[in-house]
Amino acid sequence: MARGEPPEELRALVDKIRRRAYEVTDEDLDALRARYSEDEIFELVVATVVGAADLRLRAGLKALEEACG
């Protein structure tokens, strides 16, 4: 596992949150509850959402910078 990469069993959920958060279901989270606590799942979701938002913000700022010179 590379630094910053989630364990294999979390990658599908992380990718889903990054790309299509509106599609995340209770079943997606239920699948993790046998191995992870509610706090760990919450932290994973929050970290993923914040990371995705940061990437989008940076891309938007870069586009504005390029458009405005």
N, CA, C and O of each residue as an XYZ file, in Angstrom:
276
protein
N       0.845     -1.180      0.000
C       0.000      0.000      0.000
C       0.891      1.245      0.000
O       1.758      1.400      0.860
N       0.666      2.123     -0.971
C       1.415      3.368     -1.063
C       0.919      4.349     -0.013
O      -0.215      4.263      0.457
N       1.781      5.269      0.339
C       1.383      6.277      1.319
C       0.189      7.061      0.774
O       0.194      7.493     -0.379
N      -0.816      7.236      1.602
C      -1.995      7.957      1.191
C      -3.037      7.100      0.508
O      -4.140      7.570      0.231
N      -2.709      5.861      0.233
C      -3.666      4.947     -0.395
C      -4.360      4.135      0.689
O      -3.713      3.659      1.621
N      -5.664      3.978      0.570
C      -6.386      3.179      1.573
C      -6.132      1.690      1.375
O      -5.723      1.270      0.292
N      -6.369      0.895      2.402
C      -6.270     -0.554      2.251
C      -7.242     -1.030      1.165
O      -8.233     -0.363      0.869
N      -6.950     -2.158      0.594
C      -7.735     -2.701     -0.523
C      -9.233     -2.720     -0.240
O     -10.024     -2.358     -1.111
N      -9.637     -3.135      0.957
C     -11.066     -3.272      1.250
C     -11.788     -1.923      1.337
O     -13.018     -1.884      1.368
N     -11.045     -0.833      1.377
C     -11.656      0.494      1.455
C     -11.621      1.246      0.130
O     -12.295      2.265     -0.020
N     -10.854      0.760     -0.818
C     -10.653      1.504     -2.068
C     -11.928      1.748     -2.855
O     -12.115      2.835     -3.401
N     -12.801      0.769     -2.923
C     -14.045      0.952     -3.691
C     -14.892      2.065     -3.076
O     -15.436      2.899     -3.799
N     -15.005      2.084     -1.754
C     -15.791      3.125     -1.100
C     -15.136      4.489     -1.278
O     -15.819      5.467     -1.582
N     -13.839      4.564     -1.095
C     -13.131      5.838     -1.254
C     -13.317      6.361     -2.675
O     -13.584      7.547     -2.866
N     -13.182      5.501     -3.658
C     -13.361      5.918     -5.044
C     -14.795      6.390     -5.282
O     -15.015      7.389     -5.966
N     -15.754      5.684     -4.726
C     -17.161      6.062     -4.879
C     -17.421      7.428     -4.241
O     -18.132      8.257     -4.809
N     -16.849      7.656     -3.075
C     -17.025      8.949     -2.406
C     -16.388     10.054     -3.236
O     -16.977     11.123     -3.399
N     -15.198      9.810     -3.759
C     -14.498     10.830     -4.552
C     -15.255     11.197     -5.816
O     -15.335     12.371     -6.176
N     -15.809     10.200     -6.491
C     -16.397     10.423     -7.811
C     -17.912     10.601     -7.801
O     -18.453     11.383     -8.584
N     -18.601      9.872     -6.911
C     -20.065      9.849     -6.942
C     -20.611      9.725     -5.529
O     -21.298      8.751     -5.220
N     -20.326     10.669     -4.685
C     -20.712     10.584     -3.273
C     -22.215     10.413     -3.095
O     -22.658      9.793     -2.129
N     -22.985     10.946     -4.002
C     -24.444     10.850     -3.919
C     -24.943      9.413     -4.065
O     -26.106      9.135     -3.771
N     -24.079      8.493     -4.514
C     -24.470      7.091     -4.682
C     -24.108      6.203     -3.481
O     -24.453      5.022     -3.466
N     -23.423      6.754     -2.486
C     -23.037      5.958     -1.319
C     -24.296      5.575     -0.542
O     -25.153      6.415     -0.265
N     -24.390      4.298     -0.199
C     -25.573      3.784      0.491
C     -25.202      3.246      1.874
O     -24.028      3.084      2.208
N     -26.230      2.979      2.652
C     -26.001      2.344      3.951
C     -25.327      0.992      3.777
O     -24.510      0.592      4.606
N     -25.662      0.291      2.709
C     -25.067     -1.019      2.459
C     -23.553     -0.911      2.234
O     -22.797     -1.792      2.644
N     -23.120      0.165      1.586
C     -21.681      0.379      1.394
C     -20.972      0.472      2.739
O     -19.894     -0.091      2.930
N     -21.592      1.184      3.657
C     -20.991      1.373      4.979
C     -21.163      0.132      5.851
O     -20.271     -0.207      6.629
N     -22.294     -0.541      5.728
C     -22.524     -1.769      6.497
C     -21.457     -2.812      6.225
O     -21.074     -3.565      7.120
N     -20.984     -2.857      5.007
C     -19.970     -3.830      4.631
C     -18.669     -3.628      5.411
O     -17.873     -4.558      5.544
N     -18.456     -2.431      5.919
C     -17.219     -2.130      6.655
C     -17.366     -2.253      8.167
O     -16.369     -2.328      8.885
N     -18.590     -2.275      8.646
C     -18.820     -2.231     10.094
C     -18.302     -3.455     10.840
O     -18.047     -3.373     12.041
N     -18.143     -4.567     10.170
C     -17.611     -5.759     10.829
C     -16.133     -5.589     11.182
O     -15.630     -6.219     12.112
N     -15.450     -4.733     10.431
C     -14.008     -4.591     10.629
C     -13.605     -3.232     11.215
O     -12.571     -3.116     11.872
N     -14.426     -2.213     10.972
C     -14.077     -0.861     11.392
C     -15.146     -0.288     12.313
O     -16.328     -0.607     12.186
N     -14.716      0.563     13.239
C     -15.661      1.212     14.157
C     -16.370      2.354     13.432
O     -15.954      2.784     12.357
N     -17.447      2.832     14.047
C     -18.177      3.975     13.494
C     -17.249      5.190     13.376
O     -17.301      5.921     12.387
N     -16.408      5.398     14.380
C     -15.478      6.526     14.342
C     -14.496      6.396     13.186
O     -14.211      7.382     12.506
N     -13.979      5.203     12.955
C     -13.036      4.998     11.853
C     -13.712      5.224     10.501
O     -13.127      5.837      9.608
N     -14.922      4.737     10.352
C     -15.647      4.934      9.100
C     -15.944      6.416      8.895
O     -15.794      6.935      7.789
N     -16.364      7.094      9.958
C     -16.619      8.533      9.880
C     -15.363      9.283      9.448
O     -15.426     10.140      8.567
N     -14.230      8.968     10.059
C     -12.971      9.635      9.715
C     -12.587      9.372      8.269
O     -12.106     10.273      7.582
N     -12.792      8.160      7.804
C     -12.502      7.823      6.406
C     -13.357      8.663      5.466
O     -12.852      9.236      4.501
N     -14.649      8.730      5.753
C     -15.565      9.486      4.897
C     -15.197     10.970      4.904
O     -15.113     11.592      3.844
N     -14.980     11.533      6.073
C     -14.649     12.960      6.164
C     -13.325     13.254      5.459
O     -13.237     14.217      4.697
N     -12.311     12.452      5.699
C     -11.013     12.678      5.051
C     -11.128     12.589      3.535
O     -10.505     13.371      2.815
N     -11.915     11.648      3.054
C     -12.087     11.487      1.617
C     -12.826     12.677      1.019
O     -12.442     13.181     -0.037
N     -13.880     13.127      1.686
C     -14.657     14.268      1.192
C     -13.802     15.535      1.190
O     -13.821     16.291      0.219
N     -13.065     15.767      2.253
C     -12.221     16.963      2.326
C     -11.132     16.903      1.263
O     -10.835     17.914      0.626
N     -10.540     15.741      1.065
C      -9.518     15.593      0.031
C     -10.066     15.853     -1.358
O      -9.426     16.532     -2.161
N     -11.241     15.322     -1.648
C     -11.869     15.540     -2.947
C     -12.218     17.017     -3.142
O     -12.028     17.568     -4.227
N     -12.724     17.647     -2.098
C     -13.061     19.076     -2.182
C     -11.809     19.911     -2.428
O     -11.841     20.862     -3.210
N     -10.722     19.568     -1.775
C      -9.466     20.293     -1.962
C      -8.974     20.171     -3.402
O      -8.526     21.156     -3.989
N      -9.055     18.977     -3.971
C      -8.637     18.793     -5.364
C      -9.485     19.637     -6.304
O      -8.963     20.257     -7.231
N     -10.782     19.659     -6.067
C     -11.677     20.455     -6.920
C     -11.420     21.956     -6.753
O     -11.428     22.702     -7.732
N     -11.197     22.389     -5.530
C     -10.893     23.790     -5.283
C      -9.613     24.200     -5.998
O      -9.571     25.239     -6.657
N      -8.568     23.386     -5.868
C      -7.299     23.708     -6.523
C      -7.446     23.767     -8.034
O      -6.879     24.644     -8.685
N      -8.213     22.827     -8.593
C      -8.432     22.823    -10.044
C      -9.180     24.079    -10.469
O      -8.858     24.678    -11.495
N     -10.177     24.480     -9.685
C     -10.927     25.695     -9.998
C     -10.064     26.942     -9.912
O     -10.135     27.815    -10.777
N      -9.256     27.024     -8.876
C      -8.366     28.184     -8.726
C      -7.336     28.241     -9.837
O      -7.011     29.322    -10.328
N      -6.830     27.111    -10.232
C      -5.864     27.053    -11.336
C      -6.519     27.514    -12.633
O      -5.921     28.266    -13.403
N      -7.755     27.059    -12.874
C      -8.471     27.473    -14.077
C      -8.701     28.987    -14.078
O      -8.542     29.639    -15.110
N      -9.072     29.538    -12.932
C      -9.262     30.988    -12.834
C      -7.960     31.740    -13.073
O      -7.934     32.752    -13.773
N      -6.894     31.239    -12.491
C      -5.592     31.878    -12.664
C      -5.186     31.879    -14.134
O      -4.698     32.884    -14.652
N      -5.390     30.749    -14.798
C      -5.034     30.655    -16.216
C      -5.930     31.559    -17.072
O      -5.461     32.155    -18.041
N      -7.199     31.660    -16.722
C      -8.130     32.488    -17.501
C      -7.862     33.971    -17.305
O      -8.042     34.770    -18.225
N      -7.434     34.334    -16.111
C      -7.227     35.749    -15.800
C      -5.800     36.209    -16.045
O      -5.507     37.403    -15.984
N      -4.926     35.271    -16.318
C      -3.544     35.621    -16.612
C      -2.734     35.671    -15.421
O      -1.538     35.953    -15.499
